[in-house]
Each structure stands twice: as C-alpha cells, then as structure tokens.
Amino acid sequence: MPRKTSPKYRYHKARDCAVVTIGGRDHYLGAYDSDESHQKYHRLVAEHLAAPHQPATPPTADAPLTMTELMAAYWRFVKGFYVKGGEPTSEVHVIKLALKFVRRLYADTPACDFSPNKLKAVREAMIRHDIVRTLKKRDPATGEVVPVKKVLHHGMSRKCINKLVARIKRMFRWAVEEELVPVHVHDALCRVSGLKRGKSAARETARVRPVSEEHVRAVMAVVPKRVAALIEFQWLCGCRPQDAVQLRSFDIDRSGAVWEYRPPRYKTEHHNDDALPDLERVVFIGPKAQAVIAPYLPDDPTDYVFSPRRSEAARNADRKEKRASPMTPSQAARRPKGRKKAPLKPHYSVASYRRAVQRGCVKAGVPVWSPNQLRHSRLTAVRAKFGLEASRVVGGHREVATTQIYAEEDRTLARRVMAEMG
C-alpha cells in the first residue's frame, strides 16, 4: 500500500498563526511554532491519514480526566508492577514508547472520548515514525564534532505496532478495573483489529530463522574464548540468551547424568505466581554442554560462569605472554593512552552478548545473526529427530503452538513420502 503524504505545517502571514490545509479546508492552529500548534497539527494529520472520511469525535465537557492524567496514573502502576529482582523489566520501556505516541496526539483529550478512530490515528503515527540514531561526526570544514541523525528504518514494523497498540488497550483495561473510564471505552478499542500482512503501509520484517552450523563455527573462531563457549553452550542447550548469560554453578543440579539448571530469572516467571515446580524453567545440560562449561566453572559457586571480568583478565594475560620483551619506561611513556574503560559487569548482558556475536559475524565475513537464532536452530533439530513434543519440553514451552514459532517444520518426511507415492 503506498504511503500517504502529510499536509504541511505552514505560517499564515495574514493571520500571524500556524495553519494546515486538509481536504481543501484551512485549520488554524494558534501561535506559529508553539507547542499547542504542533500538538493540534499532529492530531489533525493523524486523524486525516487514519480516517479521512470520518470526522473526529468532539470531546465532552464533563470528562472525568484527560489522557495525560490517565497515563500518569497508569505509569505509576507500571513502575511498581513490572519489576523482577527489584529492577524494572523491559516491558516498562516498551509501555513508555507506546504511551509517547498517545501523549503526542491526544494529551488534552478526555479519556472517555478516546475512540477506535483515535487509536487508529495513533497507529498511523507509528507507521510513519522513522527510527533514527544520533551519531557523532567531525565536520571537515570546521573540525568540530557535531551530532548527525541517521535514519535506520522508515516507519516501525507491523508486528511492533500491533504489540504497542495492544499495550494501549491494556492501559484502558486497567483503567476500567480502577473505575477511571467507562467499560464501553475499552470494549470499543478492543474492536480495533491488528494490522495484517500486506494490508497496510507498515514495514514488514523477516521471520527469525535458524542459523547454520557453518556460520556459528565461523563466529566462534574469531570471538573471545569465553564468548565462544557461551555461544556453544546456548547452541547445545537451546536455551534463551538470558538463561545462558546468567549461568552460575549455584543454580546447577549436578547429581544426575544430565545436569539441571534453574535460572534465577527467566522470561515467563510472571506466569508462575504460585511458584509451582512443574512450571519453573529448567535448562537440561547434556554431556557435550557439560564439557563446554567445565573449564569455566568458578571456584565461587555464586559467581557467574561467563564473566567478562575473567575473560578480560585472561586476554590481558595472553597479551603479556605474547609480548617479546617488556616495555622500557620511555616506551611506556610514549605509548598512546586511551580513555578509561567503564568497569565490567559480573556477567554479560543480553545486549553485550548480542553485540559480541554481531561483531564476530562482521569479522568472520558471514551474514549477521543474533543469539536468539541459536535457540531456533536447536529446537528445530530436536523436532526433526524426536518430534514436536520433545522440542516443546526442551524449549520449556507450556503450549505446542509456541514451540512451532521456534522449531521450523521438518519437511524431509514429506519429500520422502511424495518421492515414493507422488
């Protein structure tokens, strides 16, 4: 579907104000370049792009609270609810992103008047929102370092937009529960269906696929040894990156031939409110994975197996051994000194692990892949050899439908059958 062009925000010289023309009609927005005029402009354009033939519902005078007040109340709830181990989860940041679009368009709108048409306008704003990154570049003329914005993607992806819209609906469900808005407001918003593939201007993203063993081996050959061990451990166990980076001896039951690792924090622990043993996350470590982590098990059982501190210490020791002769004081004085590094964390974060893998992909000259694709590869291999149910229990899923997202369907059997019968 082609993108729609946005009407321009202009200065009206005769009236000394801001104006936008929509459908042949001028809408006067107030003082030029003021916050109020920009807010009205974004609201009118979003409503025009989402539903150009339907007029916006005028707000009622007796609304109990505005959208800004509703979002402020919900934000206080979010900061206290979405917490694991005393720290806010990633859900807090995602909800903040979703509410940013609502606040930008409908900050002063009564919450009772937030209709499906307005939710579609917010969704349209997400479709047209460019994802940018601010980089620092040196100006060749002046030599000064100036910030430069680089557009990474034009518009948010369809799947991301659907998830953000679902979080906005969740806010209104909470508001109904707290008796802040009437129930019919949430019911009306639930009638807004998600964007379908190829039926909107939203950007599409490729499905996460398994990574080949050849590309995994190529990256393991160029990354630090401890990162290579981390990659192989996750690859063999089929666990999530979060489970792998926080591995500790303290959390591993080594009484049996197959070790059982129970992560202290895992993705779906909020679904196990009663702490039932059958619902807790267990990563099974077989003999091959045991051999991978054995050289890295620390003396302190509460310390992390994959520690960037010990990895950096090992690299520094190797550098000293490879150095032919120690530097003299004069050589050390002439050696350029870099900026002081930030203290290393006790274990790799999911983000730092991902960046290490991606740097390794570039260095090895293979297509860039992410650690989560290792999980897809392992569950797909388990499904091909032992079946879908085996892939489900190895992946720690409660539903088979979830496993099918990670484990690609093996079509070898279908090819063999049709080769004989088709």
ZABA-887016 format. One record per residue (C-alpha): x, y, z; residue in one letter. Coordinates in nm, 3 decimals. Example, Ala and Ser with C-alpha at 12.3 -4.5 7.8 and 13.67 -1.06 7.14 Angstrom:
# ZABA-887016
1.230/-0.450/0.780/a
1.367/-0.106/0.714/s
This chain:
# ZABA-887016
0.000/0.000/0.000/m
0.152/0.338/-0.098/p
0.233/0.593/0.170/r
0.007/0.892/0.210/k
0.160/1.239/0.202/t
0.121/1.456/0.510/s
-0.022/1.809/0.478/p
0.243/2.067/0.563/k
0.264/2.279/0.874/y
0.280/2.641/0.746/r
0.286/3.001/0.860/y
-0.022/3.212/0.775/h
0.110/3.563/0.723/k
-0.226/3.745/0.721/a
-0.345/3.593/1.048/r
0.004/3.562/1.203/d
-0.054/3.200/1.307/c
0.013/2.841/1.207/a
-0.213/2.670/0.955/v
-0.258/2.332/0.788/v
-0.481/2.261/0.489/t
-0.666/1.928/0.497/i
-0.920/1.836/0.231/g
-0.924/2.188/0.093/g
-1.005/2.343/0.432/r
-0.768/2.556/0.638/d
-0.729/2.467/1.005/h
-0.578/2.748/1.214/y
-0.360/2.608/1.490/l
-0.264/2.909/1.702/g
0.070/3.080/1.751/a
0.328/2.964/1.498/y
0.590/2.717/1.627/d
0.420/2.684/1.966/s
0.374/2.352/2.144/d
-0.004/2.386/2.125/e
0.002/2.441/1.748/s
0.229/2.142/1.690/h
0.006/1.921/1.904/q
-0.305/2.025/1.711/k
-0.121/1.975/1.382/y
-0.009/1.620/1.465/h
-0.358/1.530/1.588/r
-0.537/1.659/1.278/l
-0.290/1.499/1.037/v
-0.302/1.162/1.214/a
-0.683/1.161/1.213/e
-0.686/1.261/0.847/h
-0.444/0.983/0.748/l
-0.618/0.716/0.955/a
-0.980/0.801/0.869/a
-1.001/1.089/0.622/p
-1.376/1.049/0.568/h
-1.478/1.028/0.933/q
-1.486/1.342/1.148/p
-1.314/1.332/1.483/a
-1.541/1.294/1.785/t
-1.553/1.623/1.980/p
-1.455/1.588/2.347/p
-1.727/1.619/2.609/t
-1.715/1.890/2.872/a
-1.779/1.659/3.170/d
-1.492/1.415/3.109/a
-1.358/1.277/3.441/p
-0.991/1.301/3.342/l
-0.769/1.374/3.043/t
-0.544/1.126/2.865/m
-0.242/1.287/3.031/t
-0.390/1.224/3.374/e
-0.486/0.868/3.284/l
-0.137/0.790/3.151/m
0.023/0.941/3.462/a
-0.187/0.718/3.687/a
-0.113/0.412/3.474/y
0.258/0.492/3.468/w
0.271/0.484/3.847/r
0.114/0.138/3.835/f
0.354/0.019/3.563/v
0.667/0.119/3.755/k
0.553/-0.081/4.057/g
0.413/-0.384/3.875/f
0.662/-0.471/3.601/y
0.957/-0.544/3.829/v
1.178/-0.852/3.858/k
1.451/-0.885/4.118/g
1.398/-0.525/4.226/g
1.468/-0.391/3.876/e
1.223/-0.273/3.609/p
1.172/-0.514/3.322/t
1.193/-0.429/2.953/s
0.812/-0.406/2.950/e
0.838/-0.070/3.128/v
1.037/0.080/2.840/h
0.803/-0.064/2.577/v
0.494/0.076/2.750/i
0.665/0.414/2.773/k
0.722/0.405/2.396/l
0.356/0.320/2.329/a
0.227/0.600/2.553/l
0.459/0.851/2.387/k
0.253/0.839/2.069/f
-0.074/0.880/2.261/v
0.060/1.177/2.457/r
0.187/1.341/2.141/r
-0.154/1.335/1.972/l
-0.415/1.330/2.248/y
-0.261/1.474/2.563/a
-0.559/1.702/2.642/d
-0.832/1.472/2.507/t
-1.078/1.339/2.768/p
-1.008/0.972/2.832/a
-1.377/0.888/2.790/c
-1.361/1.020/2.433/d
-1.068/0.808/2.322/f
-1.238/0.619/2.041/s
-1.126/0.348/1.794/p
-1.074/0.621/1.535/n
-0.825/0.792/1.765/k
-0.647/0.464/1.832/l
-0.612/0.418/1.457/k
-0.467/0.768/1.435/a
-0.206/0.672/1.695/v
-0.133/0.359/1.496/r
-0.090/0.565/1.178/e
0.161/0.785/1.359/a
0.358/0.471/1.448/m
0.357/0.362/1.085/i
0.507/0.695/0.979/r
0.754/0.725/1.268/h
1.113/0.699/1.145/d
1.364/0.515/1.363/i
1.676/0.729/1.388/v
2.009/0.712/1.566/r
2.222/1.012/1.659/t
2.584/0.974/1.553/l
2.881/1.199/1.615/k
3.076/1.306/1.307/k
3.355/1.552/1.256/r
3.279/1.847/1.030/d
3.557/1.856/0.763/p
3.527/2.235/0.733/a
3.546/2.335/1.099/t
3.690/2.019/1.253/g
3.421/2.019/1.522/e
3.233/1.706/1.625/v
2.863/1.756/1.556/v
2.564/1.524/1.615/p
2.412/1.381/1.299/v
2.084/1.190/1.284/k
2.085/0.875/1.074/k
1.756/0.714/0.968/v
1.778/0.340/1.032/l
1.425/0.249/0.925/h
1.139/0.442/0.767/h
0.845/0.360/0.990/g
0.800/0.100/1.262/m
0.739/-0.263/1.174/s
0.391/-0.411/1.159/r
0.449/-0.663/1.438/k
0.594/-0.398/1.666/c
0.299/-0.165/1.601/i
0.047/-0.437/1.683/n
0.222/-0.504/2.013/k
0.233/-0.134/2.104/l
-0.137/-0.092/2.023/v
-0.214/-0.394/2.241/a
-0.038/-0.222/2.530/r
-0.253/0.088/2.485/i
-0.563/-0.132/2.502/k
-0.417/-0.290/2.817/r
-0.397/0.055/2.976/m
-0.769/0.108/2.919/f
-0.846/-0.236/3.058/r
-0.660/-0.133/3.374/w
-0.849/0.199/3.376/a
-1.183/0.014/3.363/v
-1.072/-0.207/3.651/e
-0.983/0.105/3.852/e
-1.317/0.269/3.753/e
-1.141/0.556/3.580/l
-1.321/0.519/3.245/v
-1.650/0.350/3.144/p
-1.628/-0.009/3.029/v
-1.765/0.075/2.684/h
-1.446/0.272/2.605/v
-1.229/-0.037/2.642/h
-1.482/-0.256/2.463/d
-1.480/-0.022/2.163/a
-1.100/-0.018/2.146/l
-1.088/-0.399/2.153/c
-1.282/-0.395/1.824/r
-0.977/-0.246/1.650/v
-0.810/-0.543/1.483/s
-0.437/-0.571/1.430/g
-0.262/-0.483/1.107/l
-0.248/-0.767/0.855/k
0.048/-0.850/0.637/r
0.033/-0.662/0.306/g
-0.282/-0.470/0.407/k
-0.116/-0.155/0.540/s
0.180/0.074/0.480/a
0.360/-0.066/0.785/a
0.709/-0.201/0.730/r
0.744/-0.579/0.724/e
1.028/-0.768/0.890/t
1.165/-1.110/0.807/a
1.084/-1.404/1.032/r
1.360/-1.520/1.265/v
1.518/-1.829/1.112/r
1.766/-2.087/1.245/p
2.134/-2.013/1.187/v
2.350/-2.265/1.006/s
2.624/-2.458/1.186/e
2.881/-2.327/0.938/e
2.810/-1.965/1.034/h
2.810/-2.049/1.405/v
3.150/-2.216/1.380/r
3.289/-1.925/1.181/a
3.192/-1.676/1.452/v
3.320/-1.899/1.735/m
3.663/-1.899/1.570/a
3.703/-1.519/1.588/v
3.536/-1.417/1.918/v
3.699/-1.445/2.263/p
3.713/-1.795/2.407/k
3.457/-1.733/2.678/r
3.212/-1.584/2.429/v
3.269/-1.883/2.201/a
3.190/-2.114/2.493/a
2.877/-1.910/2.568/l
2.764/-1.950/2.205/i
2.827/-2.326/2.204/e
2.653/-2.373/2.540/f
2.339/-2.195/2.422/q
2.354/-2.375/2.089/w
2.368/-2.719/2.255/l
2.104/-2.650/2.523/c
1.859/-2.448/2.313/g
1.802/-2.200/2.596/c
1.733/-1.829/2.571/r
2.023/-1.581/2.572/p
1.906/-1.454/2.912/q
1.930/-1.805/3.058/d
2.282/-1.857/2.920/a
2.444/-1.531/3.032/v
2.332/-1.565/3.396/q
2.458/-1.925/3.440/l
2.602/-1.996/3.787/r
2.729/-2.316/3.949/s
2.499/-2.242/4.241/f
2.192/-2.288/4.016/d
2.302/-2.619/3.857/i
2.193/-2.955/3.997/d
2.480/-3.191/3.905/r
2.350/-3.501/4.083/s
2.243/-3.681/3.764/g
2.400/-3.767/3.431/a
2.210/-3.473/3.278/v
2.254/-3.158/3.478/w
1.951/-2.940/3.554/e
1.998/-2.563/3.553/y
1.725/-2.345/3.708/r
1.779/-1.979/3.611/p
1.711/-1.732/3.894/p
1.522/-1.511/3.647/r
1.354/-1.617/3.327/y
1.116/-1.477/3.069/k
0.788/-1.641/3.177/t
0.830/-1.647/3.555/e
0.542/-1.400/3.597/h
0.306/-1.675/3.473/h
0.403/-1.889/3.772/n
0.260/-1.677/4.054/d
0.227/-1.978/4.289/d
0.588/-2.095/4.230/a
0.477/-2.438/4.114/l
0.772/-2.673/4.046/p
0.610/-2.804/3.726/d
0.602/-2.455/3.577/l
0.952/-2.336/3.667/e
1.213/-2.304/3.396/r
1.464/-2.588/3.377/v
1.751/-2.599/3.125/v
1.884/-2.953/3.077/f
2.263/-2.970/3.025/i
2.384/-3.279/2.846/g
2.739/-3.425/2.836/p
2.852/-3.209/2.544/k
2.738/-2.885/2.710/a
2.891/-3.001/3.040/q
3.228/-3.039/2.868/a
3.197/-2.688/2.725/v
3.140/-2.512/3.058/i
3.366/-2.733/3.274/a
3.684/-2.524/3.217/p
3.499/-2.205/3.309/y
3.325/-2.312/3.631/l
3.448/-2.066/3.900/p
3.564/-2.160/4.248/d
3.291/-1.942/4.398/d
2.957/-2.115/4.319/p
2.773/-1.782/4.336/t
2.995/-1.630/4.065/d
2.887/-1.632/3.702/y
3.036/-1.884/3.459/v
3.053/-1.645/3.166/f
3.211/-1.342/3.332/s
3.351/-1.058/3.118/p
3.586/-0.971/3.403/r
3.761/-1.308/3.393/r
3.750/-1.303/3.013/s
3.929/-0.965/3.007/e
4.183/-1.087/3.265/a
4.258/-1.394/3.050/a
4.308/-1.179/2.739/r
4.542/-0.946/2.924/n
4.745/-1.244/3.045/a
4.774/-1.375/2.689/d
4.894/-1.034/2.568/r
5.168/-1.028/2.829/k
5.287/-1.377/2.732/e
5.296/-1.292/2.361/k
5.494/-0.974/2.422/r
5.857/-1.040/2.325/a
6.012/-0.813/2.586/s
5.873/-0.579/2.847/p
5.850/-0.212/2.757/m
6.103/0.029/2.896/t
5.977/0.329/3.097/p
6.041/0.558/2.800/s
5.843/0.329/2.568/q
5.560/0.312/2.815/a
5.555/0.693/2.836/a
5.536/0.726/2.456/r
5.258/0.468/2.427/r
4.925/0.638/2.348/p
4.681/0.619/2.633/k
4.315/0.559/2.555/g
4.020/0.669/2.757/r
3.946/0.491/3.082/k
3.711/0.197/3.034/k
3.395/0.155/3.237/a
3.406/-0.122/3.500/p
3.297/-0.457/3.360/l
2.978/-0.619/3.487/k
2.978/-0.956/3.669/p
2.814/-1.126/3.369/h
2.737/-1.050/3.007/y
2.408/-0.878/2.941/s
2.188/-0.998/2.658/v
2.272/-0.679/2.467/a
2.651/-0.710/2.513/s
2.634/-1.078/2.416/y
2.440/-0.989/2.101/r
2.688/-0.715/2.009/r
2.982/-0.954/2.054/a
2.818/-1.205/1.821/v
2.737/-0.944/1.560/q
3.092/-0.808/1.566/r
3.213/-1.164/1.521/g
2.984/-1.207/1.219/c
3.136/-0.899/1.055/v
3.489/-1.014/1.135/k
3.422/-1.367/1.004/a
3.254/-1.235/0.689/g
2.926/-1.424/0.740/v
2.565/-1.294/0.744/p
2.486/-1.123/1.075/v
2.280/-1.338/1.311/w
2.166/-1.295/1.670/s
2.197/-1.531/1.970/p
1.823/-1.599/1.974/n
1.862/-1.780/1.641/q
2.069/-2.045/1.821/l
1.754/-2.140/2.012/r
1.563/-2.170/1.686/h
1.835/-2.395/1.545/s
1.842/-2.632/1.843/r
1.463/-2.666/1.876/l
1.434/-2.726/1.503/t
1.696/-3.004/1.523/a
1.520/-3.162/1.822/v
1.187/-3.152/1.640/r
1.335/-3.319/1.332/a
1.485/-3.605/1.534/k
1.247/-3.656/1.828/f
0.922/-3.482/1.731/g
0.730/-3.170/1.827/l
0.657/-3.274/2.187/e
1.027/-3.327/2.257/a
1.104/-2.984/2.114/s
0.838/-2.834/2.342/r
0.979/-2.978/2.665/v
1.339/-2.890/2.572/v
1.233/-2.534/2.495/g
1.035/-2.505/2.818/g
0.709/-2.410/2.647/h
0.368/-2.471/2.800/r
0.189/-2.479/2.464/e
0.286/-2.661/2.146/v
0.178/-2.356/1.943/a
0.462/-2.158/2.100/t
0.713/-2.426/2.007/t
0.603/-2.410/1.644/q
0.718/-2.048/1.634/i
1.073/-2.154/1.722/y
1.103/-2.501/1.568/a
1.087/-2.494/1.189/e
0.878/-2.772/1.035/e
1.087/-3.060/0.906/d
0.972/-3.144/0.552/r
1.215/-3.427/0.493/t
0.947/-3.686/0.565/l
0.703/-3.519/0.325/a
0.967/-3.520/0.050/r
1.043/-3.889/0.106/r
0.676/-3.985/0.102/v
0.600/-3.791/-0.215/m
0.912/-3.924/-0.384/a
0.766/-4.273/-0.350/e
0.393/-4.204/-0.385/m
0.362/-3.875/-0.574/g
